[in-house]
Amino acid sequence: MLYDRKWLSEGEEFPPKNEASRIEQYKNNAEHFDMHTFKEFSTLASRVIMNWEDYINFDIILNYQRLITIKLADMVCGAFPSINAKDNTQDEIIQTVRDATDFDTKLYSAVIDFSRFGVALFRIFTDEETEKGQFTCWTPTQWFPVFFNDGTNRIKEHVLAWRVNRGDDIIPKWYLRVQIHPTKGGSYISQLYSMDSNGTHMGKLVSSKTKSTGGYPCLVQCAVNIPTSTNPYGTSDYAIINKLVKKGSERLKQIGLILDQHADPSMCGPDSLLEPDDHGELVLKIKKFYALGPDEVEPRYITWDGKLDAAFKELEIILNQLYILSEMGNAFLGNTDGNGQAISGTAMRYKMISPLCKARRVCNSLSLPLKKLMSLLLKYEDVELDYKDISIKWEDSLPKDPREQAELLRLQTGSPQIVPLEIALKEQFDMTDVEAQAWIKMIEKDQQMYQTDNDTDINPRKKGSTLATTGGTENATGTQNKKQV
């Protein structure tokens, strides 16, 4: 952890030694997600065998890391959250900001970073064209938080630092651009440092400017995935499954090698099956029928029992542990065990209880940073709205069962009614205020169509009507046909 800015002094190593492993882990996780390679294994194997790729070829890679991250992002952001203010009159400006900043798309990217890196960073800035507030998801490989040295794990400054090459590929000229954002806000510092020819050590300070935030809070916000007292940087979802995925890929590759070697097995038999060719070499006679003498051995293919049942069993165990440790479950990651039968919404939620709990944990971690982010973006619109006055409602993105929704809606709005029809329609069918009111008007119109003349006092919607069964009108005034009160 960093407690000061001494690492930005001339001659110091960049990135700082005590931060290098964290930055390297971020890069490895990005490789898992973006490049589909095992960089950790490549580095380790190269230390042991220089030409290891001649002996081991990972052309089969179970990239569950990418799948888990995307599935989690789909669960959290498949239905983007609703963001509202206590004062409903400000909902329109909130929606305007969401559209102008492409808020929802960037939120999806933030959840991806939250999963693969263990932290999601937001950097707020002013758009040069519109002069309005804008934000971006910042890579944590360039994030160096400075903490208070009092054991509270509070961040004092968010330092963003990245190298730029002002030369060319042949003769590089490295510089380090630095932004220092105090958490108290008000202003931030923009600096430029020279670096050595390798871009690994700090040089002299070239320029330093203090820029005002216009009285706004800190322009860098972060959301941390499962922080602990010993790890305030957050925990990546990949850390617990990397070795399992690597072992599963190795086992699947070995199974493939065995099957490939014996897909075209060799043949053995008596030497009478061979005859010399034009060069005097013995070759197998290509015939459909082989005549054998009384003492000759029958020709056969050479095969080997590779004990593949045990190999597949181990692979199955590895994958099951992967489903458990990733908290995503086999059904959510695509393993249906050949069962394509439809299940009810309630049964699906029971099967998805672990992914739902994980998604809810992510939503809870993101809610406060997103409230602060939206409050800050609204300030650029001259709207003063404290983050405490902003609410975020998340959806779990699981498909809903129409029958169960209809039954629940009927129970809630029936007799005795416990939920207003408008609220039930919005909650169960994700309707807006306008859509719900339109539905209510259509329902009322349909009900009026069923109203009959008061003189006859007949209720044609009453089930079990004697009139319907007798085909006459003699029982039209029966008690079963009275209007229901």
C-alpha positions as CSV (number, residue, x, y, z in Angstrom):
1,M,0.0,0.0,0.0
2,L,1.1,3.6,-0.7
3,Y,1.0,6.2,2.1
4,D,2.7,9.1,0.3
5,R,3.9,10.3,-3.1
6,K,7.7,9.6,-2.6
7,W,7.5,7.1,-5.4
8,L,7.0,10.0,-7.8
9,S,10.6,11.2,-7.1
10,E,13.5,11.1,-9.6
11,G,15.2,7.8,-9.8
12,E,12.3,5.8,-8.3
13,E,11.1,2.6,-10.0
14,F,7.7,2.7,-11.8
15,P,5.4,1.1,-11.0
16,P,6.4,1.1,-7.3
17,K,7.7,-2.3,-6.1
18,N,5.0,-2.9,-3.6
19,E,2.4,-2.2,-6.3
20,A,4.0,-4.1,-9.1
21,S,2.4,-7.5,-8.3
22,R,-1.1,-6.0,-8.1
23,I,-0.6,-4.2,-11.5
24,E,0.7,-7.4,-13.0
25,Q,-2.3,-9.4,-11.8
26,Y,-4.6,-6.9,-13.4
27,K,-2.7,-7.4,-16.7
28,N,-3.0,-11.2,-16.4
29,N,-6.7,-10.9,-15.7
30,A,-7.1,-8.7,-18.8
31,E,-5.3,-11.4,-20.8
32,H,-7.7,-14.0,-19.6
33,F,-10.7,-11.9,-20.7
34,D,-9.3,-10.3,-23.9
35,M,-6.6,-12.6,-25.3
36,H,-7.8,-16.0,-24.2
37,T,-4.3,-17.0,-23.1
38,F,-2.6,-18.3,-20.0
39,K,0.1,-15.7,-19.6
40,E,1.0,-17.0,-16.1
41,F,1.7,-20.5,-17.4
42,S,3.6,-19.2,-20.3
43,T,5.9,-17.2,-18.0
44,L,6.4,-20.0,-15.6
45,A,7.0,-22.6,-18.3
46,S,9.5,-20.4,-20.2
47,R,11.7,-20.4,-17.0
48,V,11.8,-24.2,-17.0
49,I,11.9,-25.0,-20.7
50,M,12.8,-22.4,-23.2
51,N,11.0,-24.2,-26.1
52,W,8.1,-25.5,-24.0
53,E,5.6,-24.8,-26.8
54,D,7.2,-27.6,-28.8
55,Y,6.1,-30.0,-26.1
56,I,2.8,-28.5,-24.7
57,N,0.3,-26.8,-26.9
58,F,-2.8,-25.3,-25.3
59,D,-5.0,-25.2,-28.4
60,I,-7.9,-26.1,-26.1
61,I,-8.5,-23.5,-23.4
62,L,-11.5,-23.5,-21.1
63,N,-11.9,-19.7,-20.8
64,Y,-14.4,-19.8,-18.0
65,Q,-13.1,-16.5,-16.7
66,R,-14.5,-14.6,-19.6
67,L,-17.8,-16.5,-19.5
68,I,-18.3,-15.9,-15.7
69,T,-17.6,-12.2,-16.1
70,I,-20.0,-11.8,-19.0
71,K,-22.8,-13.8,-17.3
72,L,-22.4,-11.7,-14.2
73,A,-22.6,-8.5,-16.2
74,D,-25.7,-9.9,-18.0
75,M,-27.3,-10.7,-14.6
76,V,-26.6,-7.3,-13.2
77,C,-27.2,-5.1,-16.3
78,G,-29.3,-7.3,-18.5
79,A,-32.2,-5.1,-17.3
80,F,-30.5,-1.7,-16.5
81,P,-31.4,-0.3,-13.1
82,S,-34.0,2.5,-12.7
83,I,-32.5,5.7,-11.2
84,N,-35.0,8.1,-9.7
85,A,-35.0,11.1,-7.4
86,K,-37.2,11.6,-4.4
87,D,-38.7,14.5,-6.3
88,N,-40.2,12.9,-9.4
89,T,-39.9,16.2,-11.3
90,Q,-36.1,15.5,-11.6
91,D,-36.5,12.1,-13.1
92,E,-36.5,13.6,-16.6
93,I,-33.1,15.4,-16.2
94,I,-31.7,12.1,-14.8
95,Q,-32.8,10.3,-17.9
96,T,-31.3,13.0,-20.0
97,V,-27.9,12.6,-18.3
98,R,-28.1,8.9,-18.7
99,D,-28.6,9.2,-22.4
100,A,-26.0,12.0,-22.9
101,T,-23.3,10.1,-21.0
102,D,-24.1,6.7,-22.4
103,F,-24.5,5.7,-18.8
104,D,-25.9,2.2,-19.2
105,T,-23.3,1.0,-21.7
106,K,-20.5,2.2,-19.4
107,L,-22.2,0.6,-16.4
108,Y,-21.9,-2.8,-18.3
109,S,-18.2,-2.2,-18.8
110,A,-17.8,-1.2,-15.1
111,V,-19.4,-4.5,-14.0
112,I,-16.9,-6.4,-16.3
113,D,-14.0,-4.5,-14.6
114,F,-15.6,-5.2,-11.2
115,S,-15.5,-8.9,-11.9
116,R,-12.2,-9.4,-13.6
117,F,-10.1,-6.7,-11.7
118,G,-12.0,-6.6,-8.3
119,V,-12.5,-2.8,-8.7
120,A,-14.4,-0.5,-11.0
121,L,-13.1,3.1,-11.5
122,F,-15.1,6.1,-12.8
123,R,-13.2,9.2,-14.0
124,I,-15.4,12.3,-14.4
125,F,-14.4,15.0,-16.9
126,T,-15.8,17.8,-18.9
127,D,-16.7,17.1,-22.5
128,E,-14.9,19.6,-24.8
129,E,-17.8,19.8,-27.3
130,T,-20.8,20.1,-25.1
131,E,-19.1,21.5,-21.9
132,K,-21.2,19.0,-20.0
133,G,-20.2,16.4,-17.5
134,Q,-19.0,13.1,-18.9
135,F,-17.3,10.0,-17.4
136,T,-15.3,6.9,-18.4
137,C,-14.4,3.6,-16.9
138,W,-10.7,3.8,-16.0
139,T,-8.4,0.9,-16.0
140,P,-7.0,0.0,-12.6
141,T,-3.6,-0.8,-14.1
142,Q,-3.1,3.0,-14.0
143,W,-4.5,3.4,-10.5
144,F,-2.3,4.0,-7.5
145,P,-4.4,5.0,-4.4
146,V,-2.6,6.7,-1.6
147,F,-4.0,5.7,1.8
148,F,-4.1,7.5,5.2
149,N,-1.4,5.9,7.3
150,D,-3.7,5.3,10.3
151,G,-4.9,1.7,9.7
152,T,-8.3,2.8,8.5
153,N,-7.8,1.8,4.9
154,R,-9.2,5.1,3.8
155,I,-8.1,6.6,0.5
156,K,-6.6,10.0,0.7
157,E,-5.7,10.5,-3.0
158,H,-6.5,8.7,-6.2
159,V,-3.3,8.9,-8.3
160,L,-3.8,8.0,-12.0
161,A,-0.4,7.5,-13.8
162,W,0.3,6.2,-17.3
163,R,3.3,6.2,-19.6
164,V,3.3,7.9,-23.0
165,N,5.9,7.6,-25.7
166,R,6.7,10.8,-27.5
167,G,9.4,9.2,-29.6
168,D,9.0,6.2,-31.9
169,D,9.3,2.5,-31.7
170,I,13.0,2.5,-32.5
171,I,14.0,5.4,-30.3
172,P,11.3,5.7,-27.6
173,K,11.1,8.8,-25.4
174,W,9.0,7.9,-22.4
175,Y,7.1,10.3,-20.1
176,L,4.8,9.7,-17.2
177,R,1.5,11.6,-17.1
178,V,0.1,11.8,-13.6
179,Q,-3.2,13.1,-12.2
180,I,-3.6,13.4,-8.4
181,H,-7.2,13.6,-7.2
182,P,-7.7,14.3,-3.5
183,T,-10.9,12.6,-2.1
184,K,-12.0,15.9,-0.6
185,G,-12.3,17.3,-4.1
186,G,-12.2,21.0,-5.0
187,S,-9.1,20.6,-7.3
188,Y,-6.7,18.1,-8.7
189,I,-3.0,18.2,-9.9
190,S,-1.9,17.3,-13.4
191,Q,1.8,16.5,-13.8
192,L,4.3,15.3,-16.4
193,Y,7.5,13.5,-15.6
194,S,10.3,12.4,-17.8
195,M,11.5,8.7,-17.7
196,D,14.5,6.7,-18.6
197,S,14.9,5.1,-22.1
198,N,13.2,1.9,-20.8
199,G,10.3,3.7,-19.2
200,T,10.9,1.9,-15.9
201,H,12.3,4.7,-13.7
202,M,11.2,8.2,-12.9
203,G,12.9,11.2,-14.2
204,K,12.5,14.9,-13.5
205,L,9.3,16.8,-13.1
206,V,8.6,18.5,-16.4
207,S,5.4,20.4,-15.6
208,S,2.8,20.6,-12.8
209,K,-0.6,22.3,-12.9
210,T,-3.4,22.6,-10.3
211,K,-6.8,22.5,-11.9
212,S,-10.1,23.4,-10.2
213,T,-13.0,21.0,-10.3
214,G,-15.4,23.9,-10.1
215,G,-16.2,23.1,-6.4
216,Y,-17.2,19.6,-7.4
217,P,-16.3,16.6,-5.2
218,C,-13.5,14.1,-6.2
219,L,-13.6,13.4,-9.9
220,V,-12.6,9.7,-9.4
221,Q,-15.0,7.3,-7.9
222,C,-14.4,3.6,-7.2
223,A,-16.4,0.5,-6.3
224,V,-14.5,-2.4,-4.7
225,N,-15.4,-6.1,-4.9
226,I,-15.3,-7.8,-1.5
227,P,-12.8,-5.6,0.2
228,T,-11.2,-6.9,3.4
229,S,-9.1,-5.4,6.2
230,T,-6.0,-6.8,4.6
231,N,-7.0,-6.1,1.0
232,P,-8.7,-2.8,0.4
233,Y,-8.1,-3.0,-3.4
234,G,-10.8,-5.6,-3.9
235,T,-10.8,-9.3,-5.0
236,S,-11.0,-10.5,-8.6
237,D,-13.5,-13.3,-9.4
238,Y,-10.7,-15.0,-11.3
239,A,-8.4,-15.5,-8.3
240,I,-10.3,-18.5,-6.9
241,I,-10.8,-20.3,-10.2
242,N,-7.6,-19.8,-12.2
243,K,-5.9,-23.0,-11.1
244,L,-9.1,-25.0,-11.6
245,V,-9.5,-23.7,-15.1
246,K,-5.9,-24.4,-15.9
247,K,-6.1,-27.9,-14.6
248,G,-9.3,-28.5,-16.6
249,S,-7.7,-27.3,-19.8
250,E,-4.7,-29.6,-19.2
251,R,-6.9,-32.6,-18.6
252,L,-9.0,-31.9,-21.7
253,K,-5.9,-31.4,-23.8
254,Q,-4.5,-34.8,-22.7
255,I,-7.7,-36.5,-23.5
256,G,-7.6,-35.0,-26.9
257,L,-4.0,-36.1,-27.5
258,I,-4.9,-39.7,-26.6
259,L,-7.9,-39.7,-28.9
260,D,-5.9,-38.1,-31.7
261,Q,-3.1,-40.7,-31.5
262,H,-5.5,-43.6,-31.7
263,A,-7.8,-42.2,-34.3
264,D,-5.6,-43.8,-36.9
265,P,-4.2,-46.9,-35.1
266,S,-1.3,-49.0,-36.4
267,M,-1.7,-52.5,-37.6
268,C,0.2,-55.7,-36.9
269,G,0.1,-59.2,-38.5
270,P,2.3,-61.9,-40.2
271,D,5.2,-60.8,-42.5
272,S,3.5,-62.6,-45.4
273,L,1.3,-59.5,-45.7
274,L,4.3,-57.5,-46.8
275,E,5.8,-57.4,-50.2
276,P,8.7,-55.4,-51.7
277,D,8.1,-52.3,-53.7
278,D,10.1,-50.9,-56.6
279,H,12.8,-49.8,-54.2
280,G,13.0,-53.0,-52.3
281,E,11.2,-51.8,-49.2
282,L,8.6,-54.0,-47.6
283,V,5.1,-52.5,-47.7
284,L,1.7,-53.7,-46.7
285,K,-0.4,-55.4,-49.4
286,I,-3.6,-53.3,-49.8
287,K,-6.2,-56.0,-50.1
288,K,-9.7,-56.6,-48.7
289,F,-8.9,-60.3,-48.0
290,Y,-5.8,-61.7,-46.4
291,A,-5.1,-65.4,-46.7
292,L,-3.4,-66.8,-43.6
293,G,-1.4,-70.0,-43.2
294,P,-2.2,-72.4,-40.3
295,D,0.6,-71.0,-38.1
296,E,0.2,-67.3,-39.0
297,V,-1.2,-64.7,-36.6
298,E,-4.4,-62.8,-37.5
299,P,-3.8,-59.2,-38.5
300,R,-5.2,-56.6,-36.0
301,Y,-5.0,-53.0,-35.0
302,I,-2.9,-51.9,-32.1
303,T,-5.0,-50.1,-29.6
304,W,-4.4,-48.9,-26.0
305,D,-6.7,-48.5,-23.1
306,G,-6.1,-44.9,-22.1
307,K,-8.3,-45.1,-19.0
308,L,-10.3,-42.2,-20.3
309,D,-13.2,-43.0,-18.0
310,A,-11.0,-41.8,-15.1
311,A,-9.9,-38.8,-17.1
312,F,-13.5,-37.7,-17.9
313,K,-14.5,-38.3,-14.2
314,E,-11.7,-36.0,-13.1
315,L,-12.7,-33.4,-15.6
316,E,-16.3,-33.6,-14.4
317,I,-15.2,-33.1,-10.8
318,I,-13.1,-30.1,-11.8
319,L,-16.0,-28.4,-13.6
320,N,-18.4,-29.1,-10.7
321,Q,-15.9,-27.4,-8.3
322,L,-15.6,-24.5,-10.8
323,Y,-19.4,-24.1,-10.8
324,I,-19.4,-24.0,-6.9
325,L,-16.4,-21.7,-6.4
326,S,-17.5,-19.2,-9.1
327,E,-21.0,-19.0,-7.4
328,M,-22.5,-19.1,-10.9
329,G,-23.8,-22.7,-10.9
330,N,-23.8,-25.2,-13.8
331,A,-27.3,-24.3,-15.1
332,F,-26.4,-20.6,-15.4
333,L,-23.1,-21.4,-17.2
334,G,-24.9,-23.5,-19.8
335,N,-24.8,-27.1,-18.5
336,T,-28.3,-28.3,-18.5
337,D,-27.5,-32.0,-18.1
338,G,-29.5,-32.7,-21.3
339,N,-32.7,-31.5,-19.6
340,G,-34.5,-29.1,-21.9
341,Q,-37.8,-29.2,-20.1
342,A,-39.3,-25.8,-19.2
343,I,-39.6,-25.0,-15.5
344,S,-41.6,-22.5,-13.6
345,G,-40.2,-19.1,-12.6
346,T,-40.1,-20.1,-8.9
347,A,-38.2,-23.3,-9.7
348,M,-35.7,-21.4,-11.9
349,R,-35.0,-18.9,-9.1
350,Y,-34.3,-21.8,-6.7
351,K,-31.8,-23.2,-9.2
352,M,-30.3,-19.7,-9.6
353,I,-30.1,-18.8,-5.9
354,S,-26.3,-18.7,-5.9
355,P,-25.9,-16.5,-9.0
356,L,-28.7,-14.2,-7.7
357,C,-27.0,-13.8,-4.4
358,K,-23.7,-12.9,-6.2
359,A,-25.5,-10.4,-8.5
360,R,-27.2,-8.8,-5.5
361,R,-23.9,-8.4,-3.7
362,V,-22.5,-6.7,-6.8
363,C,-25.5,-4.4,-7.0
364,N,-25.2,-3.4,-3.4
365,S,-21.5,-2.6,-3.9
366,L,-22.2,-0.4,-7.0
367,S,-25.3,1.4,-5.6
368,L,-23.5,4.1,-3.5
369,P,-20.7,4.9,-6.1
370,L,-23.3,5.2,-8.8
371,K,-25.5,7.5,-6.7
372,K,-22.4,9.7,-6.1
373,L,-21.5,9.6,-9.8
374,M,-25.0,10.6,-10.9
375,S,-25.1,13.4,-8.3
376,L,-21.8,14.7,-9.6
377,L,-23.0,14.5,-13.3
378,L,-26.1,16.4,-12.4
379,K,-24.1,19.3,-11.1
380,Y,-22.8,19.9,-14.6
381,E,-26.5,20.4,-15.5
382,D,-26.9,23.0,-12.7
383,V,-29.0,20.5,-10.7
384,E,-28.1,20.2,-7.0
385,L,-29.2,16.8,-6.0
386,D,-27.6,15.1,-3.1
387,Y,-26.7,11.4,-3.6
388,K,-28.9,10.6,-0.6
389,D,-31.9,11.8,-2.5
390,I,-31.2,9.4,-5.4
391,S,-32.6,5.8,-5.4
392,I,-31.4,2.9,-7.6
393,K,-33.6,-0.1,-8.2
394,W,-31.9,-3.2,-9.7
395,E,-33.5,-6.0,-11.7
396,D,-32.1,-9.6,-11.7
397,S,-32.6,-10.1,-15.5
398,L,-34.0,-13.6,-15.1
399,P,-36.9,-14.3,-17.4
400,K,-40.3,-14.0,-15.7
401,D,-43.0,-16.6,-15.8
402,P,-46.2,-15.0,-17.3
403,R,-48.5,-17.4,-15.5
404,E,-47.0,-16.8,-12.1
405,Q,-47.0,-13.0,-12.7
406,A,-50.7,-13.1,-13.6
407,E,-51.6,-15.2,-10.6
408,L,-49.6,-13.0,-8.3
409,L,-51.2,-9.9,-9.8
410,R,-54.7,-11.4,-9.3
411,L,-53.9,-12.2,-5.7
412,Q,-52.6,-8.7,-5.0
413,T,-55.4,-6.8,-6.7
414,G,-58.3,-9.2,-5.9
415,S,-60.7,-9.2,-3.0
416,P,-59.5,-8.1,-0.5
417,Q,-57.1,-5.9,-2.5
418,I,-53.7,-5.2,-0.9
419,V,-51.8,-3.6,-3.7
420,P,-53.1,-0.8,-6.0
421,L,-53.5,-2.0,-9.6
422,E,-51.2,0.6,-11.0
423,I,-48.3,-0.4,-8.7
424,A,-48.9,-4.1,-9.3
425,L,-48.7,-3.6,-13.1
426,K,-45.5,-1.6,-12.8
427,E,-43.8,-4.1,-10.5
428,Q,-44.9,-7.4,-12.2
429,F,-44.8,-6.3,-15.8
430,D,-42.1,-3.5,-15.7
431,M,-44.5,-0.8,-17.0
432,T,-44.1,2.9,-16.8
433,D,-46.6,5.2,-15.2
434,V,-48.1,6.0,-18.6
435,E,-48.3,2.4,-19.7
436,A,-49.9,1.3,-16.4
437,Q,-52.5,4.0,-16.5
438,A,-53.3,3.1,-20.1
439,W,-53.8,-0.5,-19.1
440,I,-56.1,0.5,-16.3
441,K,-58.3,2.5,-18.6
442,M,-58.6,-0.5,-21.0
443,I,-59.4,-2.8,-18.1
444,E,-62.1,-0.4,-16.9
445,K,-63.5,-0.1,-20.5
446,D,-63.6,-3.9,-20.8
447,Q,-65.4,-4.2,-17.5
448,Q,-68.0,-1.7,-18.6
449,M,-68.7,-3.7,-21.7
450,Y,-69.8,-6.6,-19.4
451,Q,-72.2,-4.5,-17.5
452,T,-75.8,-5.5,-18.3
453,D,-79.1,-3.7,-18.0
454,N,-80.1,-3.1,-14.4
455,D,-83.7,-4.3,-15.1
456,T,-82.6,-7.9,-15.9
457,D,-80.0,-7.8,-13.1
458,I,-78.1,-10.6,-14.9
459,N,-74.4,-11.2,-14.5
460,P,-73.2,-12.9,-17.7
461,R,-69.7,-13.4,-16.3
462,K,-70.9,-15.6,-13.5
463,K,-69.7,-19.1,-13.9
464,G,-72.1,-22.0,-13.6
465,S,-75.1,-20.0,-14.9
466,T,-78.3,-22.2,-15.2
467,L,-79.3,-20.0,-18.1
468,A,-76.3,-21.3,-20.1
469,T,-77.1,-25.0,-19.3
470,T,-80.8,-25.0,-19.8
471,G,-80.7,-22.9,-23.0
472,G,-83.7,-20.9,-21.8
473,T,-84.5,-17.8,-19.7
474,E,-86.6,-19.3,-16.9
475,N,-83.8,-19.1,-14.4
476,A,-82.4,-15.8,-15.5
477,T,-83.3,-14.3,-12.1
478,G,-81.7,-17.0,-10.1
479,T,-79.3,-16.2,-7.3
480,Q,-76.3,-17.5,-9.3
481,N,-76.9,-14.8,-11.9
482,K,-77.2,-11.9,-9.5
483,K,-74.6,-9.2,-9.8
484,Q,-71.7,-9.8,-7.5
485,V,-71.3,-7.0,-4.9
